[in-house]
């Protein structure tokens, strides 16, 4: 279930933190973690209209930035 939820975070950033927190305990999950996952799934069911939507009519410009030298030059920060 966590794998499916992780896939869903690409279009549902509102669940990223909760899913990431549950994913930490995959090696030794407890009943409380399963309850948390079920709660996330119920939340998704109740908020199915949420998500990222991109209109085809808008001319978007995608820009990406990366700090390749790990803040080596603090003047650039």
PQR file with spaces between the fields and no chain letter, atoms N, CA, C, O and H, PARSE charges and radii, in Angstrom:
ATOM       1  N    UNK     1       0.811   -1.190    0.000 -0.4000 1.5000
ATOM       2  CA   UNK     1       0.000    0.000    0.000 -0.0000 2.0000
ATOM       3  C    UNK     1       0.856    1.256    0.000  0.5500 1.7000
ATOM       4  O    UNK     1       0.508    2.247   -0.643 -0.5500 1.4000
ATOM       5  N    UNK     2       1.972    1.221    0.718 -0.4000 1.5000
ATOM       6  CA   UNK     2       2.834    2.400    0.784 -0.0000 2.0000
ATOM       7  C    UNK     2       3.375    2.736   -0.594  0.5500 1.7000
ATOM       8  O    UNK     2       3.469    3.912   -0.947 -0.5500 1.4000
ATOM       9  H    UNK     2       2.254    0.416    1.240  0.4000 1.0000
ATOM      10  N    UNK     3       3.732    1.736   -1.375 -0.4000 1.5000
ATOM      11  CA   UNK     3       4.233    1.986   -2.725 -0.0000 2.0000
ATOM      12  C    UNK     3       3.211    2.705   -3.583  0.5500 1.7000
ATOM      13  O    UNK     3       3.556    3.622   -4.329 -0.5500 1.4000
ATOM      14  H    UNK     3       3.656    0.781   -1.088  0.4000 1.0000
ATOM      15  N    UNK     4       1.971    2.301   -3.484 -0.4000 1.5000
ATOM      16  CA   UNK     4       0.905    2.969   -4.238 -0.0000 2.0000
ATOM      17  C    UNK     4       0.704    4.392   -3.755  0.5500 1.7000
ATOM      18  O    UNK     4       0.490    5.297   -4.562 -0.5500 1.4000
ATOM      19  H    UNK     4       1.690    1.557   -2.879  0.4000 1.0000
ATOM      20  N    UNK     5       0.769    4.598   -2.457 -0.4000 1.5000
ATOM      21  CA   UNK     5       0.624    5.948   -1.916 -0.0000 2.0000
ATOM      22  C    UNK     5       1.801    6.831   -2.319  0.5500 1.7000
ATOM      23  O    UNK     5       1.617    8.014   -2.607 -0.5500 1.4000
ATOM      24  H    UNK     5       0.943    3.863   -1.802  0.4000 1.0000
ATOM      25  N    UNK     6       3.001    6.270   -2.341 -0.4000 1.5000
ATOM      26  CA   UNK     6       4.165    7.044   -2.780 -0.0000 2.0000
ATOM      27  C    UNK     6       4.013    7.462   -4.237  0.5500 1.7000
ATOM      28  O    UNK     6       4.386    8.576   -4.603 -0.5500 1.4000
ATOM      29  H    UNK     6       3.150    5.309   -2.107  0.4000 1.0000
ATOM      30  N    UNK     7       3.474    6.589   -5.062 -0.4000 1.5000
ATOM      31  CA   UNK     7       3.221    6.924   -6.459 -0.0000 2.0000
ATOM      32  C    UNK     7       2.205    8.060   -6.554  0.5500 1.7000
ATOM      33  O    UNK     7       2.336    8.952   -7.392 -0.5500 1.4000
ATOM      34  H    UNK     7       3.171    5.684   -4.765  0.4000 1.0000
ATOM      35  N    UNK     8       1.213    8.020   -5.706 -0.4000 1.5000
ATOM      36  CA   UNK     8       0.154    9.024   -5.725 -0.0000 2.0000
ATOM      37  C    UNK     8       0.645   10.400   -5.277  0.5500 1.7000
ATOM      38  O    UNK     8       0.045   11.409   -5.646 -0.5500 1.4000
ATOM      39  H    UNK     8       1.107    7.295   -5.025  0.4000 1.0000
ATOM      40  N    UNK     9       1.711   10.465   -4.499 -0.4000 1.5000
ATOM      41  CA   UNK     9       2.207   11.762   -4.021 -0.0000 2.0000
ATOM      42  C    UNK     9       2.687   12.660   -5.153  0.5500 1.7000
ATOM      43  O    UNK     9       2.839   13.865   -4.953 -0.5500 1.4000
ATOM      44  H    UNK     9       2.199    9.645   -4.199  0.4000 1.0000
ATOM      45  N    UNK    10       2.929   12.107   -6.329 -0.4000 1.5000
ATOM      46  CA   UNK    10       3.345   12.933   -7.470 -0.0000 2.0000
ATOM      47  C    UNK    10       2.250   13.913   -7.873  0.5500 1.7000
ATOM      48  O    UNK    10       2.540   15.008   -8.355 -0.5500 1.4000
ATOM      49  H    UNK    10       2.806   11.128   -6.491  0.4000 1.0000
ATOM      50  N    UNK    11       1.001   13.526   -7.678 -0.4000 1.5000
ATOM      51  CA   UNK    11      -0.107   14.419   -8.025 -0.0000 2.0000
ATOM      52  C    UNK    11      -0.896   14.879   -6.804  0.5500 1.7000
ATOM      53  O    UNK    11      -1.835   15.665   -6.931 -0.5500 1.4000
ATOM      54  H    UNK    11       0.765   12.637   -7.287  0.4000 1.0000
ATOM      55  N    UNK    12      -0.523   14.396   -5.632 -0.4000 1.5000
ATOM      56  CA   UNK    12      -1.209   14.786   -4.397 -0.0000 2.0000
ATOM      57  C    UNK    12      -0.179   15.191   -3.343  0.5500 1.7000
ATOM      58  O    UNK    12       0.082   14.426   -2.414 -0.5500 1.4000
ATOM      59  H    UNK    12       0.240   13.757   -5.529  0.4000 1.0000
ATOM      60  N    UNK    13       0.409   16.380   -3.473 -0.4000 1.5000
ATOM      61  CA   UNK    13       1.440   16.793   -2.515 -0.0000 2.0000
ATOM      62  C    UNK    13       0.923   16.961   -1.091  0.5500 1.7000
ATOM      63  O    UNK    13       1.723   17.028   -0.157 -0.5500 1.4000
ATOM      64  H    UNK    13       0.198   17.001   -4.228  0.4000 1.0000
ATOM      65  N    UNK    14      -0.378   17.032   -0.902 -0.4000 1.5000
ATOM      66  CA   UNK    14      -0.937   17.188    0.435 -0.0000 2.0000
ATOM      67  C    UNK    14      -0.748   15.952    1.312  0.5500 1.7000
ATOM      68  O    UNK    14      -0.910   16.037    2.529 -0.5500 1.4000
ATOM      69  H    UNK    14      -1.028   16.978   -1.660  0.4000 1.0000
ATOM      70  N    UNK    15      -0.411   14.814    0.726 -0.4000 1.5000
ATOM      71  CA   UNK    15      -0.218   13.594    1.514 -0.0000 2.0000
ATOM      72  C    UNK    15       1.254   13.203    1.640  0.5500 1.7000
ATOM      73  O    UNK    15       1.568   12.173    2.237 -0.5500 1.4000
ATOM      74  H    UNK    15      -0.280   14.744   -0.263  0.4000 1.0000
ATOM      75  N    UNK    16       2.151   14.003    1.091 -0.4000 1.5000
ATOM      76  CA   UNK    16       3.581   13.645    1.081 -0.0000 2.0000
ATOM      77  C    UNK    16       4.132   13.381    2.478  0.5500 1.7000
ATOM      78  O    UNK    16       4.787   12.363    2.706 -0.5500 1.4000
ATOM      79  H    UNK    16       1.896   14.839    0.606  0.4000 1.0000
ATOM      80  N    UNK    17       3.873   14.284    3.406 -0.4000 1.5000
ATOM      81  CA   UNK    17       4.443   14.124    4.742 -0.0000 2.0000
ATOM      82  C    UNK    17       3.915   12.867    5.419  0.5500 1.7000
ATOM      83  O    UNK    17       4.689   12.081    5.965 -0.5500 1.4000
ATOM      84  H    UNK    17       3.341   15.111    3.221  0.4000 1.0000
ATOM      85  N    UNK    18       2.620   12.677    5.386 -0.4000 1.5000
ATOM      86  CA   UNK    18       2.010   11.526    6.063 -0.0000 2.0000
ATOM      87  C    UNK    18       2.476   10.201    5.474  0.5500 1.7000
ATOM      88  O    UNK    18       2.771    9.257    6.207 -0.5500 1.4000
ATOM      89  H    UNK    18       1.991   13.315    4.943  0.4000 1.0000
ATOM      90  N    UNK    19       2.540   10.137    4.156 -0.4000 1.5000
ATOM      91  CA   UNK    19       2.984    8.905    3.502 -0.0000 2.0000
ATOM      92  C    UNK    19       4.459    8.650    3.807  0.5500 1.7000
ATOM      93  O    UNK    19       4.851    7.513    4.069 -0.5500 1.4000
ATOM      94  H    UNK    19       2.301   10.904    3.561  0.4000 1.0000
ATOM      95  N    UNK    20       5.268    9.691    3.775 -0.4000 1.5000
ATOM      96  CA   UNK    20       6.685    9.540    4.098 -0.0000 2.0000
ATOM      97  C    UNK    20       6.898    9.057    5.519  0.5500 1.7000
ATOM      98  O    UNK    20       7.780    8.240    5.781 -0.5500 1.4000
ATOM      99  H    UNK    20       4.949   10.615    3.562  0.4000 1.0000
ATOM     100  N    UNK    21       6.090    9.563    6.433 -0.4000 1.5000
ATOM     101  CA   UNK    21       6.189    9.136    7.825 -0.0000 2.0000
ATOM     102  C    UNK    21       5.828    7.661    7.971  0.5500 1.7000
ATOM     103  O    UNK    21       6.494    6.929    8.703 -0.5500 1.4000
ATOM     104  H    UNK    21       5.373   10.227    6.220  0.4000 1.0000
ATOM     105  N    UNK    22       4.794    7.229    7.290 -0.4000 1.5000
ATOM     106  CA   UNK    22       4.408    5.810    7.340 -0.0000 2.0000
ATOM     107  C    UNK    22       5.453    4.925    6.660  0.5500 1.7000
ATOM     108  O    UNK    22       5.679    3.792    7.087 -0.5500 1.4000
ATOM     109  H    UNK    22       4.253    7.823    6.695  0.4000 1.0000
ATOM     110  N    UNK    23       6.080    5.430    5.619 -0.4000 1.5000
ATOM     111  CA   UNK    23       7.078    4.644    4.888 -0.0000 2.0000
ATOM     112  C    UNK    23       8.304    4.347    5.741  0.5500 1.7000
ATOM     113  O    UNK    23       9.007    3.370    5.482 -0.5500 1.4000
ATOM     114  H    UNK    23       5.896    6.350    5.272  0.4000 1.0000
ATOM     115  N    UNK    24       8.572    5.155    6.734 -0.4000 1.5000
ATOM     116  CA   UNK    24       9.723    4.926    7.614 -0.0000 2.0000
ATOM     117  C    UNK    24       9.623    3.605    8.364  0.5500 1.7000
ATOM     118  O    UNK    24      10.641    3.016    8.728 -0.5500 1.4000
ATOM     119  H    UNK    24       8.001    5.949    6.944  0.4000 1.0000
ATOM     120  N    UNK    25       8.424    3.148    8.592 -0.4000 1.5000
ATOM     121  CA   UNK    25       8.210    1.976    9.433 -0.0000 2.0000
ATOM     122  C    UNK    25       7.877    0.726    8.633  0.5500 1.7000
ATOM     123  O    UNK    25       7.277   -0.206    9.169 -0.5500 1.4000
ATOM     124  H    UNK    25       7.597    3.626    8.296  0.4000 1.0000
ATOM     125  N    UNK    26       8.250    0.690    7.380 -0.4000 1.5000
ATOM     126  CA   UNK    26       7.965   -0.470    6.537 -0.0000 2.0000
ATOM     127  C    UNK    26       8.709   -1.716    6.989  0.5500 1.7000
ATOM     128  O    UNK    26       8.214   -2.826    6.799 -0.5500 1.4000
ATOM     129  H    UNK    26       8.737    1.447    6.945  0.4000 1.0000
ATOM     130  N    UNK    27       9.877   -1.562    7.579 -0.4000 1.5000
ATOM     131  CA   UNK    27      10.664   -2.722    7.990 -0.0000 2.0000
ATOM     132  C    UNK    27      10.011   -3.457    9.163  0.5500 1.7000
ATOM     133  O    UNK    27      10.053   -4.686    9.233 -0.5500 1.4000
ATOM     134  H    UNK    27      10.280   -0.660    7.734  0.4000 1.0000
ATOM     135  N    UNK    28       9.409   -2.703   10.078 -0.4000 1.5000
ATOM     136  CA   UNK    28       8.773   -3.318   11.246 -0.0000 2.0000
ATOM     137  C    UNK    28       7.485   -2.564   11.582  0.5500 1.7000
ATOM     138  O    UNK    28       7.424   -1.856   12.587 -0.5500 1.4000
ATOM     139  H    UNK    28       9.374   -1.705   10.021  0.4000 1.0000
ATOM     140  N    UNK    29       6.459   -2.714   10.743 -0.4000 1.5000
ATOM     141  CA   UNK    29       5.218   -1.968   10.990 -0.0000 2.0000
ATOM     142  C    UNK    29       4.429   -2.527   12.173  0.5500 1.7000
ATOM     143  O    UNK    29       4.469   -3.719   12.479 -0.5500 1.4000
ATOM     144  H    UNK    29       6.509   -3.289    9.927  0.4000 1.0000
ATOM     145  N    UNK    30       3.723   -1.626   12.812 -0.4000 1.5000
ATOM     146  CA   UNK    30       2.838   -2.003   13.910 -0.0000 2.0000
ATOM     147  C    UNK    30       1.400   -1.727   13.492  0.5500 1.7000
ATOM     148  O    UNK    30       1.151   -1.155   12.430 -0.5500 1.4000
ATOM     149  H    UNK    30       3.690   -0.658   12.564  0.4000 1.0000
ATOM     150  N    UNK    31       0.474   -2.129   14.317 -0.4000 1.5000
ATOM     151  CA   UNK    31      -0.942   -1.920   14.017 -0.0000 2.0000
ATOM     152  C    UNK    31      -1.260   -0.432   13.866  0.5500 1.7000
ATOM     153  O    UNK    31      -2.099   -0.055   13.048 -0.5500 1.4000
ATOM     154  H    UNK    31       0.676   -2.594   15.179  0.4000 1.0000
ATOM     155  N    UNK    32      -0.595    0.403   14.649 -0.4000 1.5000
ATOM     156  CA   UNK    32      -0.842    1.849   14.564 -0.0000 2.0000
ATOM     157  C    UNK    32      -0.452    2.405   13.197  0.5500 1.7000
ATOM     158  O    UNK    32      -1.075    3.348   12.708 -0.5500 1.4000
ATOM     159  H    UNK    32       0.086    0.097   15.313  0.4000 1.0000
ATOM     160  N    UNK    33       0.579    1.823   12.577 -0.4000 1.5000
ATOM     161  CA   UNK    33       0.996    2.279   11.250 -0.0000 2.0000
ATOM     162  C    UNK    33      -0.043    1.885   10.203  0.5500 1.7000
ATOM     163  O    UNK    33      -0.320    2.647    9.277 -0.5500 1.4000
ATOM     164  H    UNK    33       1.085    1.058   12.974  0.4000 1.0000
ATOM     165  N    UNK    34      -0.611    0.705   10.353 -0.4000 1.5000
ATOM     166  CA   UNK    34      -1.663    0.264    9.431 -0.0000 2.0000
ATOM     167  C    UNK    34      -2.891    1.155    9.561  0.5500 1.7000
ATOM     168  O    UNK    34      -3.536    1.480    8.563 -0.5500 1.4000
ATOM     169  H    UNK    34      -0.386    0.086   11.106  0.4000 1.0000
ATOM     170  N    UNK    35      -3.217    1.552   10.797 -0.4000 1.5000
ATOM     171  CA   UNK    35      -4.347    2.455   11.009 -0.0000 2.0000
ATOM     172  C    UNK    35      -4.077    3.803   10.348  0.5500 1.7000
ATOM     173  O    UNK    35      -4.981    4.415    9.780 -0.5500 1.4000
ATOM     174  H    UNK    35      -2.693    1.288   11.607  0.4000 1.0000
ATOM     175  N    UNK    36      -2.826    4.265   10.426 -0.4000 1.5000
ATOM     176  CA   UNK    36      -2.468    5.542    9.804 -0.0000 2.0000
ATOM     177  C    UNK    36      -2.600    5.460    8.286  0.5500 1.7000
ATOM     178  O    UNK    36      -3.089    6.397    7.654 -0.5500 1.4000
ATOM     179  H    UNK    36      -2.091    3.768   10.888  0.4000 1.0000
ATOM     180  N    UNK    37      -2.168    4.347    7.699 -0.4000 1.5000
ATOM     181  CA   UNK    37      -2.286    4.162    6.249 -0.0000 2.0000
ATOM     182  C    UNK    37      -3.758    4.125    5.844  0.5500 1.7000
ATOM     183  O    UNK    37      -4.139    4.725    4.840 -0.5500 1.4000
ATOM     184  H    UNK    37      -1.772    3.586    8.212  0.4000 1.0000
ATOM     185  N    UNK    38      -4.575    3.432    6.609 -0.4000 1.5000
ATOM     186  CA   UNK    38      -6.012    3.396    6.312 -0.0000 2.0000
ATOM     187  C    UNK    38      -6.630    4.786    6.411  0.5500 1.7000
ATOM     188  O    UNK    38      -7.514    5.138    5.630 -0.5500 1.4000
ATOM     189  H    UNK    38      -4.265    2.944    7.425  0.4000 1.0000
ATOM     190  N    UNK    39      -6.160    5.568    7.372 -0.4000 1.5000
ATOM     191  CA   UNK    39      -6.657    6.938    7.526 -0.0000 2.0000
ATOM     192  C    UNK    39      -6.294    7.778    6.297  0.5500 1.7000
ATOM     193  O    UNK    39      -7.113    8.562    5.819 -0.5500 1.4000
ATOM     194  H    UNK    39      -5.442    5.282    8.007  0.4000 1.0000
ATOM     195  N    UNK    40      -5.078    7.617    5.791 -0.4000 1.5000
ATOM     196  CA   UNK    40      -4.658    8.344    4.583 -0.0000 2.0000
ATOM     197  C    UNK    40      -5.539    7.947    3.403  0.5500 1.7000
ATOM     198  O    UNK    40      -5.960    8.802    2.624 -0.5500 1.4000
ATOM     199  H    UNK    40      -4.412    6.980    6.179  0.4000 1.0000
ATOM     200  N    UNK    41      -5.816    6.655    3.271 -0.4000 1.5000
ATOM     201  CA   UNK    41      -6.653    6.182    2.163 -0.0000 2.0000
ATOM     202  C    UNK    41      -8.069    6.746    2.274  0.5500 1.7000
ATOM     203  O    UNK    41      -8.667    7.119    1.265 -0.5500 1.4000
ATOM     204  H    UNK    41      -5.474    5.960    3.903  0.4000 1.0000
ATOM     205  N    UNK    42      -8.605    6.811    3.483 -0.4000 1.5000
ATOM     206  CA   UNK    42      -9.927    7.413    3.673 -0.0000 2.0000
ATOM     207  C    UNK    42      -9.893    8.900    3.328  0.5500 1.7000
ATOM     208  O    UNK    42     -10.833    9.426    2.731 -0.5500 1.4000
ATOM     209  H    UNK    42      -8.120    6.508    4.303  0.4000 1.0000
ATOM     210  N    UNK    43      -8.810    9.572    3.703 -0.4000 1.5000
ATOM     211  CA   UNK    43      -8.662   10.990    3.376 -0.0000 2.0000
ATOM     212  C    UNK    43      -8.656   11.188    1.861  0.5500 1.7000
ATOM     213  O    UNK    43      -9.298   12.105    1.348 -0.5500 1.4000
ATOM     214  H    UNK    43      -8.047    9.145    4.188  0.4000 1.0000
ATOM     215  N    UNK    44      -7.937   10.333    1.154 -0.4000 1.5000
ATOM     216  CA   UNK    44      -7.880   10.423   -0.311 -0.0000 2.0000
ATOM     217  C    UNK    44      -9.272   10.210   -0.904  0.5500 1.7000
ATOM     218  O    UNK    44      -9.667   10.908   -1.838 -0.5500 1.4000
ATOM     219  H    UNK    44      -7.416    9.588    1.570  0.4000 1.0000
ATOM     220  N    UNK    45     -10.005    9.254   -0.364 -0.4000 1.5000
ATOM     221  CA   UNK    45     -11.357    9.000   -0.850 -0.0000 2.0000
ATOM     222  C    UNK    45     -12.281   10.196   -0.668  0.5500 1.7000
ATOM     223  O    UNK    45     -13.151   10.451   -1.501 -0.5500 1.4000
ATOM     224  H    UNK    45      -9.685    8.687    0.395  0.4000 1.0000
ATOM     225  N    UNK    46     -12.090   10.925    0.421 -0.4000 1.5000
ATOM     226  CA   UNK    46     -12.930   12.079    0.693 -0.0000 2.0000
ATOM     227  C    UNK    46     -12.498   13.350    0.000  0.5500 1.7000
ATOM     228  O    UNK    46     -13.241   14.331   -0.028 -0.5500 1.4000
ATOM     229  H    UNK    46     -11.384   10.718    1.098  0.4000 1.0000
ATOM     230  N    UNK    47     -11.299   13.341   -0.562 -0.4000 1.5000
ATOM     231  CA   UNK    47     -10.769   14.541   -1.220 -0.0000 2.0000
ATOM     232  C    UNK    47     -10.335   14.220   -2.642  0.5500 1.7000
ATOM     233  O    UNK    47      -9.296   14.690   -3.105 -0.5500 1.4000
ATOM     234  H    UNK    47     -10.695   12.544   -0.539  0.4000 1.0000
ATOM     235  N    UNK    48     -11.126   13.430   -3.320 -0.4000 1.5000
ATOM     236  CA   UNK    48     -10.746   12.993   -4.668 -0.0000 2.0000
ATOM     237  C    UNK    48     -10.684   14.141   -5.663  0.5500 1.7000
ATOM     238  O    UNK    48     -10.078   13.999   -6.725 -0.5500 1.4000
ATOM     239  H    UNK    48     -11.970   13.049   -2.944  0.4000 1.0000
ATOM     240  N    UNK    49     -11.298   15.276   -5.344 -0.4000 1.5000
ATOM     241  CA   UNK    49     -11.242   16.424   -6.254 -0.0000 2.0000
ATOM     242  C    UNK    49      -9.943   17.223   -6.093  0.5500 1.7000
ATOM     243  O    UNK    49      -9.690   18.146   -6.868 -0.5500 1.4000
ATOM     244  H    UNK    49     -11.790   15.392   -4.481  0.4000 1.0000
ATOM     245  N    UNK    50      -9.125   16.883   -5.108 -0.4000 1.5000
ATOM     246  CA   UNK    50      -7.846   17.564   -4.914 -0.0000 2.0000
ATOM     247  C    UNK    50      -6.817   16.994   -5.880  0.5500 1.7000
ATOM     248  O    UNK    50      -6.957   15.865   -6.351 -0.5500 1.4000
ATOM     249  H    UNK    50      -9.331   16.134   -4.478  0.4000 1.0000
ATOM     250  N    UNK    51      -5.791   17.771   -6.172 -0.4000 1.5000
ATOM     251  CA   UNK    51      -4.704   17.288   -7.012 -0.0000 2.0000
ATOM     252  C    UNK    51      -4.079   18.406   -7.802  0.5500 1.7000
ATOM     253  O    UNK    51      -4.478   19.564   -7.678 -0.5500 1.4000
ATOM     254  H    UNK    51      -5.677   18.688   -5.790  0.4000 1.0000
ATOM     255  N    UNK    52      -3.114   18.073   -8.603 -0.4000 1.5000
ATOM     256  CA   UNK    52      -2.459   19.034   -9.480 -0.0000 2.0000
ATOM     257  C    UNK    52      -3.058   18.904  -10.866  0.5500 1.7000
ATOM     258  O    UNK    52      -3.117   17.811  -11.430 -0.5500 1.4000
ATOM     259  H    UNK    52      -2.790   17.132   -8.704  0.4000 1.0000
ATOM     260  N    UNK    53      -3.490   19.997  -11.397 -0.4000 1.5000
ATOM     261  CA   UNK    53      -4.088   20.003  -12.723 -0.0000 2.0000
ATOM     262  C    UNK    53      -3.390   21.045  -13.575  0.5500 1.7000
ATOM     263  O    UNK    53      -3.177   22.171  -13.127 -0.5500 1.4000
ATOM     264  H    UNK    53      -3.442   20.885  -10.940  0.4000 1.0000
ATOM     265  N    UNK    54      -3.037   20.688  -14.778 -0.4000 1.5000
ATOM     266  CA   UNK    54      -2.381   21.590  -15.716 -0.0000 2.0000
ATOM     267  C    UNK    54      -3.288   21.773  -16.922  0.5500 1.7000
ATOM     268  O    UNK    54      -3.671   20.803  -17.576 -0.5500 1.4000
ATOM     269  H    UNK    54      -3.210   19.772  -15.142  0.4000 1.0000
ATOM     270  N    UNK    55      -3.622   23.002  -17.207 -0.4000 1.5000
ATOM     271  CA   UNK    55      -4.476   23.294  -18.348 -0.0000 2.0000
ATOM     272  C    UNK    55      -3.658   23.235  -19.628  0.5500 1.7000
ATOM     273  O    UNK    55      -2.520   23.703  -19.662 -0.5500 1.4000
ATOM     274  H    UNK    55      -3.310   23.790  -16.676  0.4000 1.0000
ATOM     275  N    UNK    56      -4.222   22.672  -20.661 -0.4000 1.5000
ATOM     276  CA   UNK    56      -3.532   22.583  -21.950 -0.0000 2.0000
ATOM     277  C    UNK    56      -3.547   23.919  -22.680  0.5500 1.7000
ATOM     278  O    UNK    56      -2.801   24.105  -23.641 -0.5500 1.4000
ATOM     279  H    UNK    56      -5.146   22.292  -20.633  0.4000 1.0000
ATOM     280  N    UNK    57      -4.380   24.846  -22.241 -0.4000 1.5000
ATOM     281  CA   UNK    57      -4.514   26.127  -22.922 -0.0000 2.0000
ATOM     282  C    UNK    57      -3.489   27.160  -22.462  0.5500 1.7000
ATOM     283  O    UNK    57      -3.312   28.181  -23.127 -0.5500 1.4000
ATOM     284  H    UNK    57      -4.987   24.695  -21.460  0.4000 1.0000
ATOM     285  N    UNK    58      -2.831   26.928  -21.374 -0.4000 1.5000
ATOM     286  CA   UNK    58      -1.865   27.886  -20.842 -0.0000 2.0000
ATOM     287  C    UNK    58      -0.471   27.519  -21.335  0.5500 1.7000
ATOM     288  O    UNK    58      -0.081   26.352  -21.305 -0.5500 1.4000
ATOM     289  H    UNK    58      -2.974   26.099  -20.834  0.4000 1.0000
ATOM     290  N    UNK    59       0.273   28.519  -21.787 -0.4000 1.5000
ATOM     291  CA   UNK    59       1.651   28.308  -22.226 -0.0000 2.0000
ATOM     292  C    UNK    59       2.555   28.386  -21.000  0.5500 1.7000
ATOM     293  O    UNK    59       2.897   29.477  -20.544 -0.5500 1.4000
ATOM     294  H    UNK    59      -0.044   29.467  -21.812  0.4000 1.0000
ATOM     295  N    UNK    60       2.936   27.240  -20.473 -0.4000 1.5000
ATOM     296  CA   UNK    60       3.755   27.183  -19.274 -0.0000 2.0000
ATOM     297  C    UNK    60       5.232   27.130  -19.618  0.5500 1.7000
ATOM     298  O    UNK    60       5.630   26.574  -20.642 -0.5500 1.4000
ATOM     299  H    UNK    60       2.659   26.354  -20.844  0.4000 1.0000
ATOM     300  N    UNK    61       6.028   27.712  -18.752 -0.4000 1.5000
ATOM     301  CA   UNK    61       7.481   27.635  -18.875 -0.0000 2.0000
ATOM     302  C    UNK    61       7.992   26.910  -17.637  0.5500 1.7000
ATOM     303  O    UNK    61       7.864   27.409  -16.519 -0.5500 1.4000
ATOM     304  H    UNK    61       5.705   28.163  -17.921  0.4000 1.0000
ATOM     305  N    UNK    62       8.565   25.744  -17.840 -0.4000 1.5000
ATOM     306  CA   UNK    62       9.070   24.947  -16.739 -0.0000 2.0000
ATOM     307  C    UNK    62      10.521   25.310  -16.485  0.5500 1.7000
ATOM     308  O    UNK    62      11.338   25.290  -17.405 -0.5500 1.4000
ATOM     309  H    UNK    62       8.669   25.339  -18.748  0.4000 1.0000
ATOM     310  N    UNK    63      10.846   25.641  -15.243 -0.4000 1.5000
ATOM     311  CA   UNK    63      12.218   25.981  -14.867 -0.0000 2.0000
ATOM     312  C    UNK    63      12.610   25.132  -13.669  0.5500 1.7000
ATOM     313  O    UNK    63      11.820   24.958  -12.741 -0.5500 1.4000
ATOM     314  H    UNK    63      10.182   25.657  -14.496  0.4000 1.0000
ATOM     315  N    UNK    64      13.810   24.612  -13.685 -0.4000 1.5000
ATOM     316  CA   UNK    64      14.319   23.827  -12.572 -0.0000 2.0000
ATOM     317  C    UNK    64      15.660   24.368  -12.115  0.5500 1.7000
ATOM     318  O    UNK    64      16.453   24.848  -12.925 -0.5500 1.4000
ATOM     319  H    UNK    64      14.452   24.754  -14.438  0.4000 1.0000
ATOM     320  N    UNK    65      15.911   24.291  -10.832 -0.4000 1.5000
ATOM     321  CA   UNK    65      17.149   24.793  -10.258 -0.0000 2.0000
ATOM     322  C    UNK    65      17.773   23.711   -9.396  0.5500 1.7000
ATOM     323  O    UNK    65      17.077   22.901   -8.783 -0.5500 1.4000
ATOM     324  H    UNK    65      15.267   23.901  -10.173  0.4000 1.0000
ATOM     325  N    UNK    66      19.088   23.713   -9.361 -0.4000 1.5000
ATOM     326  CA   UNK    66      19.805   22.710   -8.588 -0.0000 2.0000
ATOM     327  C    UNK    66      21.042   23.338   -7.970  0.5500 1.7000
ATOM     328  O    UNK    66      21.744   24.109   -8.624 -0.5500 1.4000
ATOM     329  H    UNK    66      19.653   24.371   -9.859  0.4000 1.0000
ATOM     330  N    UNK    67      21.309   23.013   -6.722 -0.4000 1.5000
ATOM     331  CA   UNK    67      22.513   23.479   -6.044 -0.0000 2.0000
ATOM     332  C    UNK    67      23.542   22.357   -6.137  0.5500 1.7000
ATOM     333  O    UNK    67      23.678   21.549   -5.218 -0.5500 1.4000
ATOM     334  H    UNK    67      20.739   22.387   -6.190  0.4000 1.0000
ATOM     335  N    UNK    68      24.261   22.313   -7.248 -0.4000 1.5000
ATOM     336  CA   UNK    68      25.145   21.191   -7.550 -0.0000 2.0000
ATOM     337  C    UNK    68      26.376   21.125   -6.657  0.5500 1.7000
ATOM     338  O    UNK    68      26.944   20.048   -6.471 -0.5500 1.4000
ATOM     339  H    UNK    68      24.150   22.969   -7.995  0.4000 1.0000
ATOM     340  N    UNK    69      26.799   22.259   -6.100 -0.4000 1.5000
ATOM     341  CA   UNK    69      28.006   22.210   -5.267 -0.0000 2.0000
ATOM     342  C    UNK    69      27.671   22.274   -3.772  0.5500 1.7000
ATOM     343  O    UNK    69      28.534   22.607   -2.960 -0.5500 1.4000
ATOM     344  H    UNK    69      26.338   23.133   -6.251  0.4000 1.0000
ATOM     345  N    UNK    70      26.452   21.965   -3.416 -0.4000 1.5000
ATOM     346  CA   UNK    70      26.015   21.864   -2.022 -0.0000 2.0000
ATOM     347  C    UNK    70      26.351   23.123   -1.220  0.5500 1.7000
ATOM     348  O    UNK    70      26.963   23.040   -0.156 -0.5500 1.4000
ATOM     349  H    UNK    70      25.751   21.695   -4.076  0.4000 1.0000
ATOM     350  N    UNK    71      25.955   24.271   -1.729 -0.4000 1.5000
ATOM     351  CA   UNK    71      26.138   25.570   -1.070 -0.0000 2.0000
ATOM     352  C    UNK    71      27.610   25.900   -0.877  0.5500 1.7000
ATOM     353  O    UNK    71      27.993   26.477    0.141 -0.5500 1.4000
ATOM     354  H    UNK    71      25.458   24.338   -2.594  0.4000 1.0000
ATOM     355  N    UNK    72      28.430   25.538   -1.847 -0.4000 1.5000
ATOM     356  CA   UNK    72      29.854   25.841   -1.767 -0.0000 2.0000
ATOM     357  C    UNK    72      30.147   27.327   -1.851  0.5500 1.7000
ATOM     358  O    UNK    72      31.107   27.796   -1.239 -0.5500 1.4000
ATOM     359  H    UNK    72      28.119   25.070   -2.674  0.4000 1.0000
ATOM     360  N    UNK    73      29.347   28.080   -2.591 -0.4000 1.5000
ATOM     361  CA   UNK    73      29.509   29.522   -2.703 -0.0000 2.0000
ATOM     362  C    UNK    73      28.303   30.170   -2.039  0.5500 1.7000
ATOM     363  O    UNK    73      27.222   30.223   -2.626 -0.5500 1.4000
ATOM     364  H    UNK    73      28.567   27.699   -3.088  0.4000 1.0000
ATOM     365  N    UNK    74      28.484   30.660   -0.824 -0.4000 1.5000
ATOM     366  CA   UNK    74      27.369   31.210   -0.069 -0.0000 2.0000
ATOM     367  C    UNK    74      26.851   32.513   -0.649  0.5500 1.7000
ATOM     368  O    UNK    74      25.745   32.934   -0.311 -0.5500 1.4000
ATOM     369  H    UNK    74      29.362   30.617   -0.348  0.4000 1.0000
ATOM     370  N    UNK    75      27.634   33.174   -1.527 -0.4000 1.5000
ATOM     371  CA   UNK    75      27.159   34.399   -2.165 -0.0000 2.0000
ATOM     372  C    UNK    75      26.033   34.108   -3.152  0.5500 1.7000
ATOM     373  O    UNK    75      25.234   34.994   -3.453 -0.5500 1.4000
ATOM     374  H    UNK    75      28.533   32.832   -1.801  0.4000 1.0000
ATOM     375  N    UNK    76      25.960   32.887   -3.653 -0.4000 1.5000
ATOM     376  CA   UNK    76      24.913   32.512   -4.599 -0.0000 2.0000
ATOM     377  C    UNK    76      23.601   32.158   -3.909  0.5500 1.7000
ATOM     378  O    UNK    76      22.565   32.068   -4.568 -0.5500 1.4000
ATOM     379  H    UNK    76      26.609   32.167   -3.408  0.4000 1.0000
ATOM     380  N    UNK    77      23.628   31.956   -2.604 -0.4000 1.5000
ATOM     381  CA   UNK    77      22.424   31.503   -1.882 -0.0000 2.0000
ATOM     382  C    UNK    77      21.426   32.610   -1.695  0.5500 1.7000
ATOM     383  O    UNK    77      20.365   32.392   -1.110 -0.5500 1.4000
ATOM     384  H    UNK    77      24.470   32.029   -2.069  0.4000 1.0000
